[in-house]
Each structure stands twice: as C-alpha cells, then as structure tokens.
Amino acid sequence: MEGNAEASAAGAAVGFDEGWYGAALGAFFAMTVLMFVIVNFFISAPYGRHVRRGWGFGVAVREAWIIMESPALFVMALVYHTGQFHSLHVPHILLRLHQMHYIHRTLIFPFRMRADGKAMPVSVVAAGFLFNVFNSYLQARWISHYGTYPTPWLSSPQFLLGALLFFGGFAGNIWADNVLLNLRSDKEDRSYKIPRGFLYEYVSCPNYFCEVVEWLGWAIMTNSLAGFAFFVATLANLGPRAKAHHQWYYKKFSDYPRSRKALTPFIY
Ligand SMILES: NC(=O)c1ccc[n+]([C@@H]2O[C@H](COP(=O)([O-])OP(=O)(O)OC[C@H]3O[C@@H](n4cnc5c(N)ncnc54)[C@H](OP(=O)(O)O)[C@@H]3O)[C@@H](O)[C@H]2O)c1
C-alpha cells in the first residue's frame, strides 16, 4: 500500500497545482462538448474521404499522422516523469499500456497507410497536435501524480475488466484498420471499396468502435476522471465521424449492406 501512504502525504502539498489540474480537466470537458457540436452538426473533420479545400496547406498524410500523434509519446513521457509516483509499479504499467497504443499509432500505423500523394490540411494536424498535448498532460499527471494505485489494484476486478476492454479494443482496432489498409492494392491506389467480414458485417467503422472500447477500458482501469474525459472525447469525435463515413458509404455504393450500423453493433 505504499502508493496510498505517499499519496496522502503529498495531497496537502499540491493545493495550487490540484486547482489548476481541476480547471484543466473542466476545460477539456468543455472543449469536448464544443468539438462534438461542431463535428456532429456542422462539419466533418476535413481529412481522409472528407478532405476539402479551405483548411490550410496540405501536409503529407504520413508525416501529418506522426506530427499529430507524437505528443502522446513525448508529452506523456515528460509529464509522467515529473509525477511524485512515477517510479511506482502500477503507474508504470499504465504508462506502458498508453505507450503501446501510441507507439503503434505514431510510428507504425502511418507507415502502413496506402496514402502516397495524399495530404491532410495543416489546421487538422494542428488541432490533433494540440488535443494530444492537452490530453497527454491530463493522463500523465493523473497516473503518476494524483492517482493512487497500490500494487493490489492490479488484481482488482475493476482493473482486470478495464484491461480486458483495453486489450480487446487495441487488438480489434488494429485488425479493423488492417482490413481497410488491405483494401488498396498498392501505395498509390486511392480507391475506396466496401470492407467485409466479422465486425464489418455489423458496423461501417469497427476501427472506431474498437478505439472507443479501448479508451473505455482505460477509463475503467485508471478509475479516473481524466480517463473518463479521454473516453468521452474519443466517443464525441469518432461517433459523428462514423456517422459521416456511414452516410458516405450509402451514397458511394448502391449495393452497400443496409443492415450495418455506423459505430455500435445493433444500436447506432
Ligand atoms: N482517439 C481518437 O479520438 C481518434 C481520432 C481519429 C482517429 N483515430 C484512430 O486512427 C485510425 C485512423 O483513423 P481514420 O479517421 O483515418 O480512419 P479511416 O477513415 O477509417 O481510415 C483508415 C485508413 O484506411 C483507409 N480506408 C478507409 N476506408 C477505406 C475503404 N473503404 N477503402 C479503402 N481504404 C479505406 C483510409 O484512407 P483515406 O485516408 O484515403 O480515406 C486510411 O488510410 C483509426 O484506428 C482511428 O480509430 C483515433
């Protein structure tokens, strides 16, 4: 229970910092609501199939993903190591799990995309970059500084359930992205096809569904408002995008399967 003892000793010493952290968390929730209203009711984020002119100069897609996602590696690591509990066992495991996702997203996924010649508007790259700076600060600060994670937390039903959802979502997200990436014959192929098989028979965007499940797992595993905020932000971003993809598929392919939902099997 060493984490508990250290946490209570430190709790009194971080009053100002705690107030700032609470305000940052509140601002993150407010930003999420604003983002949801914009992407659900007004505009689809202009990248991928929804790319449009008027959002700034284009950044090559591969570089765009690396730049946009990189704060989740370096900000997360830097802030984590300033935390009072950074050397404890459970926070360290949580950091490693977070890094597992973002090493894949930042350093592996962009090189597997068949996206030669495609670009992402600089405004989208900037928005993604800032989101990742903000979110990484919140996650890292919580798990290594404010959160209390004694070693027995690892065998608690809550941690185990969260870990199950996290790993299931992580694996499902990679699988679903792989199906999409393999629909194109080579790096210069820019065509779209109807994805098929397993979860694709139920929803148009299983990659988004699994990503949402993964961060739900993170919220449960970390038992934190920060984790919950990340889960809600992912849902608020990817829910409307799944709806936009789903409607786009209907318009593009007259034989698109009518039984599929957008994001969540049988529901939405
Ligand atoms: N946590 C978050 O808030 C968050 C936010 C955004 C993304 N992500 C994750 O990042 C990953 C990529 O996101 P994304 O928005 O780029 O996903 P996406 O629109 O599904 O596209 C993924 C890749 O597959 C290609 N693709 C998609 N549908 C295709 C089809 N029917 N035929 C051929 N190729 C197809 C896309 O090409 P084009 O680019 O040419 O369309 C892109 O290279 C996903 O795993 C997502 O969950 C997470």
The ligand as an ORCA input file, in Angstrom:
! r2SCAN-3c Opt
* xyz 0 1
  N      -8.832      8.532    -30.370
  C      -9.328      9.330    -31.296
  O     -10.042     10.297    -30.977
  C      -9.015      9.091    -32.758
  C      -9.254     10.098    -33.686
  C      -9.012      9.856    -35.036
  C      -8.532      8.625    -35.433
  N      -8.269      7.652    -34.524
  C      -7.809      6.333    -34.960
  O      -6.872      6.467    -36.011
  C      -7.065      5.466    -37.008
  C      -7.233      6.104    -38.379
  O      -8.330      6.998    -38.349
  P      -9.033      7.500    -39.700
  O     -10.046      8.509    -39.298
  O      -8.010      7.825    -40.748
  O      -9.763      6.141    -40.142
  P     -10.452      5.738    -41.536
  O     -11.127      6.902    -42.161
  O     -11.249      4.524    -41.269
  O      -9.199      5.378    -42.493
  C      -8.187      4.487    -42.100
  C      -7.309      4.170    -43.320
  O      -7.983      3.255    -44.192
  C      -8.256      3.863    -45.460
  N      -9.648      3.484    -45.789
  C     -10.729      3.731    -45.015
  N     -11.836      3.200    -45.574
  C     -11.443      2.632    -46.739
  C     -12.154      1.941    -47.781
  N     -13.461      1.707    -47.695
  N     -11.434      1.504    -48.854
  C     -10.093      1.727    -48.917
  N      -9.375      2.358    -47.962
  C     -10.039      2.805    -46.875
  C      -8.097      5.358    -45.247
  O      -7.746      6.028    -46.447
  P      -8.076      7.586    -46.668
  O      -7.305      8.319    -45.587
  O      -7.571      7.826    -48.047
  O      -9.562      7.775    -46.517
  C      -6.990      5.381    -44.194
  O      -5.732      5.154    -44.782
  C      -8.266      4.650    -36.557
  O      -7.836      3.472    -35.929
  C      -8.974      5.536    -35.552
  O      -9.647      4.771    -34.567
  C      -8.500      7.877    -33.193
*
